[in-house]
Amino acid sequence: MDTAVNAAVGTALALQQFNQGQQAQASLLKQSLDGQASHIEQLMASVTPTDSLATSGSLGTQINTYA
């Protein structure tokens, strides 16, 4: 019976350590993604389109694209 209890406790401790590692990795990933999102927001805010759609003619009155 002692070996079964020891095995159960050992398994529980191993799972606890594994979960802590997974939580640390998930936290690091979240921080990384939040940092990337912040940089993208800054980039998108700095880009302001200067040209508007054409008001007459057959070109440029429906879609405004940038290369």
C-alpha positions in Angstrom: 0.0 0.0 0.0 2.9 2.4 0.7 4.2 2.1 -2.8 0.7 3.0 -4.3 0.5 6.1 -2.0 4.1 7.1 -2.9 3.4 6.7 -6.6 0.2 8.8 -6.3 2.0 11.5 -4.4 4.9 11.5 -6.9 2.5 11.7 -9.8 0.7 14.6 -8.2 3.9 16.5 -7.6 5.1 15.9 -11.1 1.8 17.2 -12.5 2.0 20.2 -10.3 5.5 21.0 -11.6 4.4 20.5 -15.1 1.4 22.8 -14.7 3.7 25.5 -13.2 6.0 25.3 -16.2 3.0 25.5 -18.6 1.7 28.6 -16.8 5.1 30.3 -17.0 5.3 29.6 -20.7 1.8 30.8 -21.3 2.5 34.0 -19.3 5.6 34.6 -21.4 3.7 34.1 -24.6 1.0 36.5 -23.5 3.6 39.1 -22.7 5.2 38.7 -26.1 1.9 38.9 -28.0 0.9 42.0 -26.0 4.2 43.7 -26.9 3.7 42.8 -30.5 0.2 44.2 -30.5 1.4 47.4 -28.9 4.0 47.8 -31.6 1.5 47.1 -34.4 -0.9 49.7 -32.9 1.8 52.3 -32.9 2.7 51.5 -36.5 -1.0 51.6 -37.6 -1.5 54.9 -35.8 1.6 56.4 -37.5 0.3 55.6 -41.0 -2.2 58.1 -42.2 -3.5 57.9 -45.7 -3.1 61.2 -47.5 -5.0 60.3 -50.7 -8.8 60.1 -50.8 -11.0 58.4 -53.3 -11.4 60.2 -56.6 -14.7 62.0 -57.0 -15.1 61.7 -60.7 -13.8 59.6 -63.6 -13.8 55.8 -64.1 -10.7 55.0 -62.0 -10.3 55.4 -58.2 -13.9 56.1 -57.3 -14.7 52.7 -55.6 -11.5 51.3 -54.1 -8.6 53.1 -52.5 -5.5 50.9 -52.4 -1.9 51.5 -51.3 1.1 49.6 -52.4 
